[in-house]
Amino acid sequence: MKRFLSTTAIVLTMSGAATGAAFAEAHTEGFGNVAVEETDFLASDLIGMRIYNSEAEMEADATIEADAEKEWDDIGEINDIIVSQEGDVTAVILGVGGFLGMGERDVSISMDKIKILTDEDGDRFLVVTTSKEMLEQSPEFERPMVEGMDKVENDEAKPMMTETETETEETAENVEAETEEMAQETEAETEEMAAEVEAETEEMAQETEAETEEMANEVEAESEEMEQEAEVMAEEAEENTEAAVESEPVESENTTVITGDETVERDLLPRPEVEREGYEAAGAEMIGQMSAEDLEGTPVYGADDETVGEIDTLLIADDGKIDRVVINVGGFLGLGEKPVAVTFDELQILKNVEGDDVRIYIDSTEERLESQPEYEEK
């Protein structure tokens, strides 16, 4: 679902600026349609966009003349995005090829180096300011992002170990001498104290043996009595609980969902606790390493492994956090599908421990999802 950037309002801002109290309130909501702003982006629209290099320093959000991009160098297109475990878009993966004599390869670019410019016709462009030398020296991006961390940490620790090695040896010698002297001084005291403790312990053991036996008899009698009382109380409590459940309404957590110009209230779905052999629950760190391409198009299952829909796109707010997912529900062969937005917290993600397979679960049926308000992109 990759589309080119246009002036359409889409969700995933790259500036990170707040868009006002009204839209900030919508960030806490998660089902049905979500209000979007004209400055927002979809993650799927970002992937595939071109990035240009300008020798002149450009101001973010500046308006340029029409066709001004013809003066810039086209350095490549965005192949993927990097999302931190907090949900922030930290960088993009740029496919560089046929520029300045370099072959096709992936290079990561931090989000704070990219500026969004708009021309007089309303078209937007992604621009960076760099040089031939910087691009040639940029290391190639490799997956996974966590590889090599142990080596870096060990290399950083070596200089510190070299500097303190001599001091550590001298300190060890001093400590060894002091320890031997203290051991000799305390050995005699320890033997004397041990003899005193042994005598006192034997006396106390004789005194407490009789008391312990008496207390054990009393506790046994009281325990039998309390056990009988507890059984009666448990039966009464069970009866009262059943009556209370039948008579009192259950309070549930509600969330406000923006659907076009309408506001709909619904119960927030609990995250399912599903376990499957060969899979493990993806934590915040693992989820932070997944890109939009890793999740888009992935089937969504109910608790009984029945398919209830598939991931259409990720909705990333203007603060860079992913907390909504659009699920296509129903339809046949891609026709007649109904897009429904849910919160990221209502999903459980399982990842194969020996491969890259990802399974996504939601505590809902296909019929219940189809009954929810339709997500409409503005």
Legacy VTK file of the C-alpha trace (Angstrom):
# vtk DataFile Version 3.0
C-alpha trace
ASCII
DATASET POLYDATA
POINTS 378 float
0.000 0.000 0.000
2.713 2.480 -0.906
1.491 5.796 -2.259
3.310 8.996 -3.245
3.161 12.056 -1.003
0.342 14.501 -1.781
-1.493 17.284 0.003
-4.066 14.816 1.366
-4.324 14.752 5.196
-2.488 11.609 6.406
-1.234 10.348 9.788
2.547 10.221 10.811
4.144 13.606 11.331
7.902 13.971 10.937
8.166 17.313 12.740
6.938 15.954 16.104
5.076 19.208 16.872
1.761 19.140 18.765
-1.354 19.863 16.684
-3.639 21.301 19.339
-5.728 20.204 22.293
-8.568 18.814 20.139
-6.384 16.306 18.263
-4.279 15.525 21.354
-7.459 14.297 23.018
-7.999 11.885 20.098
-4.644 10.225 20.838
-6.172 8.510 23.851
-8.940 7.015 21.738
-8.656 3.910 19.657
-11.676 2.425 17.846
-13.446 3.513 14.704
-12.521 6.630 12.747
-9.740 8.973 13.888
-9.646 12.692 13.138
-6.531 13.663 11.162
-4.782 16.908 10.331
-3.559 18.254 6.990
0.061 18.130 8.250
-0.067 14.379 9.021
1.445 11.458 7.112
0.683 7.741 6.741
3.648 5.438 7.299
2.846 3.695 4.002
2.984 7.045 2.138
6.397 7.841 3.616
7.874 4.590 2.270
8.784 5.081 -1.397
9.176 8.881 -1.228
12.249 10.505 -2.771
14.768 12.483 -0.698
16.622 15.409 -2.235
19.953 16.998 -1.340
20.262 20.776 -1.251
23.644 22.462 -0.996
21.960 25.510 0.500
20.623 25.292 4.064
16.810 25.202 4.003
14.378 26.131 6.789
11.843 23.502 7.875
8.244 24.097 6.727
9.438 26.745 4.249
7.474 27.493 1.057
9.542 27.280 -2.153
8.916 28.257 -5.744
7.365 25.754 -8.147
9.932 23.410 -9.803
12.584 24.460 -7.291
13.382 20.771 -6.746
14.989 20.650 -10.210
17.984 22.426 -8.692
18.447 19.645 -6.120
20.072 16.210 -6.378
17.765 13.177 -6.085
19.752 10.901 -3.732
17.329 7.975 -3.367
14.011 6.747 -1.984
12.830 5.686 1.474
12.746 1.876 1.773
11.716 1.620 5.416
11.323 3.505 8.706
12.752 2.853 12.164
10.390 3.084 15.160
11.738 3.098 18.747
10.198 1.001 21.518
8.412 4.166 22.734
6.734 4.457 19.316
8.837 7.404 18.034
9.912 7.502 14.364
13.664 8.006 14.816
15.074 7.497 11.326
14.360 6.367 7.774
16.242 3.803 5.648
17.274 5.441 2.357
18.101 3.328 -0.724
21.019 5.134 -2.374
22.109 4.201 -5.901
23.432 5.829 -9.076
24.457 9.000 -7.219
28.045 10.289 -7.037
29.271 6.968 -8.380
27.968 4.895 -5.468
26.177 1.547 -5.921
22.756 0.686 -4.549
22.839 0.340 -0.742
20.779 1.264 2.341
21.783 4.229 4.515
19.985 5.392 7.661
19.123 9.095 8.042
17.994 10.585 11.377
14.576 12.254 11.311
15.979 15.509 12.683
18.158 15.840 9.537
15.131 15.760 7.194
13.167 18.929 6.440
9.708 19.136 4.836
9.284 21.863 2.217
6.117 22.861 0.315
6.095 24.524 -3.104
3.608 27.097 -4.366
1.427 24.306 -5.855
1.054 22.612 -2.472
3.387 19.656 -3.235
5.736 18.555 -0.456
9.389 17.499 -0.645
11.844 15.845 1.768
15.203 17.648 1.764
18.543 17.103 3.522
21.750 19.106 3.423
24.820 16.883 2.974
27.873 16.379 0.767
29.453 13.753 -1.465
32.002 12.891 1.214
29.368 12.374 3.926
27.300 10.046 1.706
30.350 8.019 0.654
31.459 7.603 4.287
28.014 6.727 5.662
27.949 3.083 6.862
25.531 0.724 5.165
22.459 -0.077 7.246
22.251 -3.743 8.249
19.466 -5.694 9.979
18.914 -6.469 12.795
19.692 -3.183 14.546
20.886 -4.930 17.756
23.729 -6.881 16.091
27.227 -5.798 17.160
26.157 -4.097 20.385
28.119 -6.512 22.580
31.276 -5.887 20.568
30.945 -2.110 20.854
30.402 -2.281 24.605
33.465 -4.534 25.018
35.646 -2.243 22.879
34.602 0.769 24.985
35.410 -1.065 28.208
38.983 -2.078 27.197
40.645 1.377 27.646
39.167 1.716 31.140
40.432 -1.767 32.101
43.939 -0.897 30.868
44.073 2.340 32.881
42.994 0.757 36.164
44.891 -2.536 35.900
47.984 -1.302 37.787
45.967 0.401 40.529
43.854 -2.733 40.991
46.914 -4.953 41.500
48.394 -2.611 44.141
45.090 -2.342 45.960
44.688 -6.115 45.936
48.090 -6.592 47.610
47.258 -4.093 50.361
43.858 -5.640 50.974
45.371 -9.121 51.165
47.852 -8.064 53.869
45.225 -6.243 55.927
42.805 -9.137 55.609
45.363 -11.652 56.915
46.111 -9.474 59.936
42.429 -8.989 60.722
41.798 -12.698 60.359
44.416 -13.519 62.985
42.988 -10.941 65.396
39.413 -12.108 65.030
40.116 -15.847 65.099
40.604 -15.932 68.884
37.561 -13.706 69.465
35.448 -15.903 67.219
36.366 -19.075 69.094
35.516 -17.477 72.441
32.198 -16.138 71.176
31.327 -19.496 69.612
31.750 -21.257 72.953
29.515 -18.719 74.704
26.841 -18.920 72.000
26.844 -22.715 72.103
26.223 -22.739 75.847
23.446 -20.152 75.620
21.845 -21.932 72.668
21.665 -25.234 74.491
20.021 -23.584 77.469
17.505 -21.727 75.310
16.687 -24.896 73.375
15.741 -26.701 76.551
13.541 -23.798 77.683
11.734 -23.386 74.395
11.151 -27.064 73.693
8.443 -27.295 76.331
6.901 -23.975 75.242
6.874 -25.035 71.606
5.093 -28.275 72.318
2.419 -26.490 74.327
1.908 -23.826 71.643
1.680 -26.487 68.911
-1.208 -28.147 70.717
-3.029 -24.830 71.064
-2.440 -23.884 67.412
-3.698 -27.246 66.182
-6.955 -26.833 68.097
-7.437 -23.254 66.894
-6.644 -24.217 63.283
-9.347 -26.847 63.221
-11.879 -24.369 64.555
-10.825 -21.641 62.073
-10.945 -24.085 59.164
-14.542 -24.934 59.922
-15.465 -21.247 60.191
-13.641 -20.464 56.937
-15.576 -23.102 55.035
-18.872 -21.601 56.181
-17.738 -18.076 55.294
-16.513 -19.175 51.856
-19.875 -20.709 51.035
-21.689 -17.539 52.122
-19.285 -15.313 50.170
-19.763 -17.351 47.013
-23.536 -17.039 47.269
-23.307 -13.278 47.893
-20.920 -12.789 44.961
-23.180 -14.594 42.527
-26.143 -12.512 43.652
-24.143 -9.282 43.350
-22.955 -10.115 39.843
-26.508 -10.782 38.725
-27.949 -7.594 40.254
-25.228 -4.950 39.784
-24.113 -3.536 36.409
-20.489 -4.123 35.447
-18.410 -0.997 34.998
-16.178 -1.098 31.940
-13.475 1.124 30.614
-14.777 3.362 27.815
-12.926 5.273 25.179
-14.085 8.056 22.876
-13.678 7.283 19.154
-13.791 10.097 16.581
-15.792 8.984 13.492
-15.903 11.860 11.019
-18.060 14.488 12.741
-19.547 11.937 15.168
-18.356 10.761 18.592
-18.977 7.120 19.558
-18.449 5.489 22.958
-17.352 1.831 23.250
-15.680 -0.589 25.655
-11.905 -0.874 25.198
-11.030 -4.478 24.277
-8.608 -6.236 26.651
-5.301 -7.377 25.171
-5.609 -11.173 24.586
-3.272 -13.517 26.476
-2.631 -16.091 23.736
0.154 -18.691 23.889
1.254 -20.717 20.855
4.008 -23.329 20.647
7.143 -21.979 19.002
6.071 -18.346 19.488
6.839 -15.754 22.121
5.108 -12.503 23.027
6.814 -9.524 21.407
7.942 -7.021 24.056
8.359 -3.274 23.646
11.971 -3.671 22.456
11.061 -6.249 19.776
8.059 -4.188 18.601
10.268 -1.099 18.384
12.475 -2.948 15.835
9.512 -3.768 13.558
8.824 -1.528 10.574
5.584 -0.679 8.799
6.372 -3.292 6.126
6.763 -5.966 8.832
3.141 -5.463 9.982
1.093 -4.203 7.028
-0.809 -7.020 5.300
-0.411 -9.346 8.328
-3.569 -11.373 9.199
-5.320 -10.622 12.499
-6.649 -13.610 14.466
-9.247 -14.086 17.161
-8.574 -16.125 20.299
-9.580 -19.359 18.469
-7.126 -18.665 15.584
-9.945 -17.661 13.237
-8.988 -14.865 10.826
-10.978 -11.697 11.602
-9.147 -9.295 9.251
-5.735 -8.053 8.204
-3.531 -5.047 8.987
-4.121 -2.313 6.420
-1.893 0.461 7.748
-0.402 1.974 10.904
-1.719 5.336 12.124
1.157 7.302 13.583
0.208 10.551 15.317
2.013 13.851 14.943
4.102 13.069 18.048
5.639 10.105 16.216
3.983 7.392 18.348
2.126 4.390 16.918
-1.022 3.749 18.934
-3.614 2.917 16.245
-3.873 0.235 13.623
-6.389 0.089 10.748
-7.767 -3.451 10.202
-9.577 -4.433 6.992
-12.567 -6.592 7.999
-14.863 -8.725 5.819
-15.035 -8.540 2.044
-13.911 -11.101 -0.516
-10.619 -11.049 -2.460
-10.011 -7.473 -1.328
-13.494 -6.236 -2.342
-16.037 -4.888 0.119
-13.565 -4.709 3.032
-14.426 -2.382 5.925
-11.513 -0.488 7.537
-11.781 -0.269 11.339
-9.266 1.514 13.618
-8.219 -0.042 16.961
-5.606 0.937 19.525
-2.155 -0.707 19.467
-2.706 -1.717 23.120
-5.685 -3.933 22.149
-3.430 -6.206 20.075
-1.080 -9.002 21.106
1.892 -9.702 18.815
3.576 -13.132 18.812
6.874 -13.772 16.960
8.298 -17.145 15.924
11.388 -17.876 18.054
13.220 -19.471 15.121
12.017 -17.312 12.228
10.451 -14.016 11.219
6.798 -15.140 11.244
4.528 -12.717 13.137
0.998 -13.492 14.399
-1.327 -10.721 15.620
-4.315 -11.410 17.914
-7.321 -9.344 19.055
-10.027 -10.236 21.566
-12.896 -9.910 19.068
-14.805 -11.743 16.360
-15.127 -10.679 12.736
-18.803 -9.872 13.273
-18.045 -7.597 16.232
-15.356 -5.713 14.296
-17.701 -5.258 11.322
-20.271 -3.672 13.648
-17.822 -0.895 14.625
-17.725 2.556 12.919
-15.845 2.608 9.615
-12.490 4.407 9.491
-12.616 7.141 6.855
-9.389 8.749 5.691
-9.685 12.501 5.236
LINES 1 379
378 0 1 2 3 4 5 6 7 8 9 10 11 12 13 14 15 16 17 18 19 20 21 22 23 24 25 26 27 28 29 30 31 32 33 34 35 36 37 38 39 40 41 42 43 44 45 46 47 48 49 50 51 52 53 54 55 56 57 58 59 60 61 62 63 64 65 66 67 68 69 70 71 72 73 74 75 76 77 78 79 80 81 82 83 84 85 86 87 88 89 90 91 92 93 94 95 96 97 98 99 100 101 102 103 104 105 106 107 108 109 110 111 112 113 114 115 116 117 118 119 120 121 122 123 124 125 126 127 128 129 130 131 132 133 134 135 136 137 138 139 140 141 142 143 144 145 146 147 148 149 150 151 152 153 154 155 156 157 158 159 160 161 162 163 164 165 166 167 168 169 170 171 172 173 174 175 176 177 178 179 180 181 182 183 184 185 186 187 188 189 190 191 192 193 194 195 196 197 198 199 200 201 202 203 204 205 206 207 208 209 210 211 212 213 214 215 216 217 218 219 220 221 222 223 224 225 226 227 228 229 230 231 232 233 234 235 236 237 238 239 240 241 242 243 244 245 246 247 248 249 250 251 252 253 254 255 256 257 258 259 260 261 262 263 264 265 266 267 268 269 270 271 272 273 274 275 276 277 278 279 280 281 282 283 284 285 286 287 288 289 290 291 292 293 294 295 296 297 298 299 300 301 302 303 304 305 306 307 308 309 310 311 312 313 314 315 316 317 318 319 320 321 322 323 324 325 326 327 328 329 330 331 332 333 334 335 336 337 338 339 340 341 342 343 344 345 346 347 348 349 350 351 352 353 354 355 356 357 358 359 360 361 362 363 364 365 366 367 368 369 370 371 372 373 374 375 376 377
